[in-house]
């Protein structure tokens, strides 16, 4: 399910359906949060940030980039 959600999101983004891409990216993030997969969570936060940037929602995008950065710093500190 996760891989399918992520792939559908990427396809929709490539086709210009940013709202659909955002929906699927958030579904993938929810699955990663439930499994506590921090590496994938950071990736999803970045993906959502890029989609939001494409939607011209800069401040919301920056929130997601910040979350990704915080996870990446945490992972680098303990790995």
Rosetta constraint file for C-alpha pairs under 8 A:
AtomPair CA 1 CA 5 HARMONIC 6.11 0.50
AtomPair CA 2 CA 6 HARMONIC 6.20 0.50
AtomPair CA 2 CA 27 HARMONIC 7.99 0.50
AtomPair CA 2 CA 28 HARMONIC 5.50 0.50
AtomPair CA 2 CA 31 HARMONIC 6.76 0.50
AtomPair CA 3 CA 7 HARMONIC 6.04 0.50
AtomPair CA 3 CA 28 HARMONIC 7.88 0.50
AtomPair CA 4 CA 8 HARMONIC 6.03 0.50
AtomPair CA 5 CA 9 HARMONIC 6.10 0.50
AtomPair CA 5 CA 24 HARMONIC 5.36 0.50
AtomPair CA 5 CA 25 HARMONIC 6.96 0.50
AtomPair CA 5 CA 27 HARMONIC 6.79 0.50
AtomPair CA 5 CA 28 HARMONIC 5.84 0.50
AtomPair CA 6 CA 10 HARMONIC 6.32 0.50
AtomPair CA 6 CA 24 HARMONIC 6.40 0.50
AtomPair CA 6 CA 25 HARMONIC 6.01 0.50
AtomPair CA 6 CA 28 HARMONIC 5.99 0.50
AtomPair CA 7 CA 11 HARMONIC 6.23 0.50
AtomPair CA 8 CA 12 HARMONIC 6.11 0.50
AtomPair CA 8 CA 21 HARMONIC 7.31 0.50
AtomPair CA 8 CA 24 HARMONIC 6.85 0.50
AtomPair CA 9 CA 13 HARMONIC 6.16 0.50
AtomPair CA 9 CA 20 HARMONIC 6.79 0.50
AtomPair CA 9 CA 21 HARMONIC 4.09 0.50
AtomPair CA 9 CA 22 HARMONIC 6.92 0.50
AtomPair CA 9 CA 23 HARMONIC 7.53 0.50
AtomPair CA 9 CA 24 HARMONIC 4.96 0.50
AtomPair CA 9 CA 25 HARMONIC 5.79 0.50
AtomPair CA 10 CA 14 HARMONIC 6.20 0.50
AtomPair CA 10 CA 21 HARMONIC 6.43 0.50
AtomPair CA 11 CA 15 HARMONIC 6.27 0.50
AtomPair CA 11 CA 21 HARMONIC 7.67 0.50
AtomPair CA 12 CA 16 HARMONIC 6.23 0.50
AtomPair CA 12 CA 17 HARMONIC 5.01 0.50
AtomPair CA 12 CA 18 HARMONIC 6.70 0.50
AtomPair CA 12 CA 20 HARMONIC 6.21 0.50
AtomPair CA 12 CA 21 HARMONIC 5.14 0.50
AtomPair CA 13 CA 17 HARMONIC 5.41 0.50
AtomPair CA 13 CA 18 HARMONIC 5.29 0.50
AtomPair CA 13 CA 20 HARMONIC 7.63 0.50
AtomPair CA 13 CA 21 HARMONIC 5.21 0.50
AtomPair CA 13 CA 51 HARMONIC 7.50 0.50
AtomPair CA 17 CA 21 HARMONIC 6.17 0.50
AtomPair CA 18 CA 22 HARMONIC 5.99 0.50
AtomPair CA 18 CA 51 HARMONIC 6.45 0.50
AtomPair CA 18 CA 54 HARMONIC 7.62 0.50
AtomPair CA 18 CA 55 HARMONIC 6.89 0.50
AtomPair CA 19 CA 23 HARMONIC 6.28 0.50
AtomPair CA 20 CA 24 HARMONIC 6.38 0.50
AtomPair CA 21 CA 25 HARMONIC 6.05 0.50
AtomPair CA 21 CA 51 HARMONIC 7.38 0.50
AtomPair CA 22 CA 26 HARMONIC 6.10 0.50
AtomPair CA 22 CA 48 HARMONIC 6.32 0.50
AtomPair CA 22 CA 51 HARMONIC 6.45 0.50
AtomPair CA 22 CA 52 HARMONIC 7.70 0.50
AtomPair CA 23 CA 27 HARMONIC 6.35 0.50
AtomPair CA 24 CA 28 HARMONIC 6.25 0.50
AtomPair CA 25 CA 29 HARMONIC 6.22 0.50
AtomPair CA 25 CA 44 HARMONIC 6.59 0.50
AtomPair CA 25 CA 47 HARMONIC 7.16 0.50
AtomPair CA 25 CA 48 HARMONIC 6.23 0.50
AtomPair CA 26 CA 30 HARMONIC 6.17 0.50
AtomPair CA 26 CA 44 HARMONIC 7.71 0.50
AtomPair CA 26 CA 48 HARMONIC 7.27 0.50
AtomPair CA 27 CA 31 HARMONIC 6.49 0.50
AtomPair CA 28 CA 32 HARMONIC 6.33 0.50
AtomPair CA 28 CA 44 HARMONIC 7.21 0.50
AtomPair CA 29 CA 33 HARMONIC 6.06 0.50
AtomPair CA 29 CA 40 HARMONIC 7.89 0.50
AtomPair CA 29 CA 41 HARMONIC 6.00 0.50
AtomPair CA 29 CA 44 HARMONIC 5.66 0.50
AtomPair CA 29 CA 45 HARMONIC 7.40 0.50
AtomPair CA 30 CA 34 HARMONIC 6.26 0.50
AtomPair CA 31 CA 35 HARMONIC 6.37 0.50
AtomPair CA 32 CA 36 HARMONIC 5.82 0.50
AtomPair CA 32 CA 37 HARMONIC 5.31 0.50
AtomPair CA 32 CA 38 HARMONIC 7.45 0.50
AtomPair CA 32 CA 40 HARMONIC 6.36 0.50
AtomPair CA 32 CA 41 HARMONIC 5.74 0.50
AtomPair CA 33 CA 37 HARMONIC 6.47 0.50
AtomPair CA 33 CA 38 HARMONIC 7.62 0.50
AtomPair CA 33 CA 41 HARMONIC 6.61 0.50
AtomPair CA 36 CA 41 HARMONIC 7.88 0.50
AtomPair CA 37 CA 41 HARMONIC 6.10 0.50
AtomPair CA 38 CA 42 HARMONIC 6.15 0.50
AtomPair CA 38 CA 71 HARMONIC 6.79 0.50
AtomPair CA 38 CA 75 HARMONIC 7.98 0.50
AtomPair CA 39 CA 43 HARMONIC 6.52 0.50
AtomPair CA 39 CA 71 HARMONIC 7.77 0.50
AtomPair CA 39 CA 72 HARMONIC 7.64 0.50
AtomPair CA 39 CA 75 HARMONIC 7.93 0.50
AtomPair CA 40 CA 44 HARMONIC 6.12 0.50
AtomPair CA 41 CA 45 HARMONIC 6.09 0.50
AtomPair CA 41 CA 68 HARMONIC 7.36 0.50
AtomPair CA 42 CA 46 HARMONIC 6.28 0.50
AtomPair CA 42 CA 67 HARMONIC 7.25 0.50
AtomPair CA 42 CA 68 HARMONIC 4.29 0.50
AtomPair CA 42 CA 69 HARMONIC 7.31 0.50
AtomPair CA 42 CA 71 HARMONIC 6.04 0.50
AtomPair CA 42 CA 72 HARMONIC 6.67 0.50
AtomPair CA 43 CA 47 HARMONIC 6.19 0.50
AtomPair CA 43 CA 68 HARMONIC 6.97 0.50
AtomPair CA 44 CA 48 HARMONIC 6.05 0.50
AtomPair CA 44 CA 68 HARMONIC 8.00 0.50
AtomPair CA 45 CA 49 HARMONIC 6.11 0.50
AtomPair CA 45 CA 64 HARMONIC 5.12 0.50
AtomPair CA 45 CA 65 HARMONIC 6.30 0.50
AtomPair CA 45 CA 67 HARMONIC 6.67 0.50
AtomPair CA 45 CA 68 HARMONIC 5.35 0.50
AtomPair CA 46 CA 50 HARMONIC 6.27 0.50
AtomPair CA 46 CA 64 HARMONIC 6.36 0.50
AtomPair CA 46 CA 65 HARMONIC 5.45 0.50
AtomPair CA 46 CA 68 HARMONIC 5.97 0.50
AtomPair CA 47 CA 51 HARMONIC 6.32 0.50
AtomPair CA 48 CA 52 HARMONIC 6.11 0.50
AtomPair CA 48 CA 61 HARMONIC 7.16 0.50
AtomPair CA 48 CA 64 HARMONIC 6.75 0.50
AtomPair CA 49 CA 53 HARMONIC 6.14 0.50
AtomPair CA 49 CA 60 HARMONIC 7.49 0.50
AtomPair CA 49 CA 61 HARMONIC 4.15 0.50
AtomPair CA 49 CA 62 HARMONIC 6.62 0.50
AtomPair CA 49 CA 63 HARMONIC 7.69 0.50
AtomPair CA 49 CA 64 HARMONIC 5.21 0.50
AtomPair CA 49 CA 65 HARMONIC 5.72 0.50
AtomPair CA 50 CA 54 HARMONIC 6.28 0.50
AtomPair CA 50 CA 61 HARMONIC 6.79 0.50
AtomPair CA 51 CA 55 HARMONIC 6.32 0.50
AtomPair CA 51 CA 61 HARMONIC 7.80 0.50
AtomPair CA 52 CA 56 HARMONIC 6.30 0.50
AtomPair CA 52 CA 57 HARMONIC 5.20 0.50
AtomPair CA 52 CA 58 HARMONIC 6.75 0.50
AtomPair CA 52 CA 60 HARMONIC 6.88 0.50
AtomPair CA 52 CA 61 HARMONIC 5.11 0.50
AtomPair CA 53 CA 57 HARMONIC 5.45 0.50
AtomPair CA 53 CA 58 HARMONIC 5.37 0.50
AtomPair CA 53 CA 61 HARMONIC 5.73 0.50
AtomPair CA 57 CA 61 HARMONIC 6.09 0.50
AtomPair CA 58 CA 62 HARMONIC 6.12 0.50
AtomPair CA 59 CA 63 HARMONIC 6.57 0.50
AtomPair CA 60 CA 64 HARMONIC 6.78 0.50
AtomPair CA 61 CA 65 HARMONIC 6.31 0.50
AtomPair CA 62 CA 66 HARMONIC 6.00 0.50
AtomPair CA 63 CA 67 HARMONIC 6.37 0.50
AtomPair CA 64 CA 68 HARMONIC 6.27 0.50
AtomPair CA 65 CA 69 HARMONIC 6.11 0.50
AtomPair CA 66 CA 70 HARMONIC 6.16 0.50
AtomPair CA 67 CA 71 HARMONIC 6.37 0.50
AtomPair CA 68 CA 72 HARMONIC 6.17 0.50
AtomPair CA 69 CA 73 HARMONIC 6.10 0.50
AtomPair CA 70 CA 74 HARMONIC 6.18 0.50
AtomPair CA 71 CA 75 HARMONIC 6.09 0.50
AtomPair CA 72 CA 76 HARMONIC 6.08 0.50
AtomPair CA 73 CA 77 HARMONIC 6.12 0.50
AtomPair CA 74 CA 78 HARMONIC 6.48 0.50
AtomPair CA 75 CA 79 HARMONIC 5.85 0.50
